[in-house]
């Protein structure tokens, strides 16, 4: 386990003045001065990992004008050649194929001239791929989590500050693609709920079948064997960071984490595959239910729940302010709200629909891309319009900006993984959370979104 001494780093000693303006832009200073918008500027993307999520991202990119895909990397031949066929069918040139093993992404990053690398591999490769891209003059966009260790988090930050090339969770969908994500942010920033005091969310998603399916994500089982903590904090934190102004006026300062015992993977394996199946008796580290509590510098608290092994519907989301509370999630028959002095009945929920209509985010009102001829393929697909996340990513690349969820936000979100593991391993010890912005959170403006 890494040391919990966060002051060992001496940032920017080797940072040149020419790169300083790019790094400072990421700290909240104006980004528009970096470059002028050019909607016709080609954007060149390389894809590493073209499974379910990778194929989804690839198909979205192929539906965009002036987005080129000159290189792809994948360890499974069937996925690689399926992606090659998709690219050719889109009318683009045949891409260069990188298939020389699990580290061939290094060759792609060193040889290709790209604006960004899109990483959709299994977790252990995310930080390595991002760093290889950044150190070879390319930006990187990763699936979650962007890092697995504290050292990797610091290295991503330092590499950005030294090179001006960023790595982010720009395509994490929970905030921008959920039905009410941006509108709830507008409610918060308009003061409807008052000062936010507490948020509760999580990744509560029964993945037992996925873990045992060799065509899905069986590698997740390896983490259940080797780790115990909150192993998937980014889906809820993508929203919570925005709603609570983490790194943008407030910051996370410490956490504690605890897990239940582990029984469900063994039971599932025995029930479905027999008592002689290896996982029917294999010792699992990961507790079936994990709860991680986070505290902020300004006195907010955040509860994150993580459970991928028990039978249940999807999770709920709760946001409590000094004037009222919002309750959402797919397990409800529509989101609920209570605003003191405004709701019809004291201390009783009311449907949130009228508030969602009144506070509909301006970006959602203006963003109306044309329909595609066919639905987007891959894991996360089925829609036929360009996802807002991809629109904003390509726009940022054309304008030489970082996406809204920047390097600092991305590593802050994912670092809950290793720090929660550290807390659980030490009897729920309080663990300090590093300030990746080095104090700039005090002056960084709240997140805002424009088309």
Beta strands, then each sheet from edge to edge (+ up, - down):
strand 1: 43-48
strand 2: 67-73
strand 3: 96-98
strand 4: 116-119
strand 5: 139-142
strand 6: 167-168
strand 7: 196-204
strand 8: 252-259
strand 9: 290-296
strand 10: 301-307
strand 11: 317-321
strand 12: 324-328
strand 13: 336-339
strand 14: 350-351
strand 15: 431-432
sheet 1: 3+ 2+ 1+ 4+ 5+ 6+
sheet 2: 14+ 13- 12+ 11- 7+ 10+ 9- 8+ 15-
end
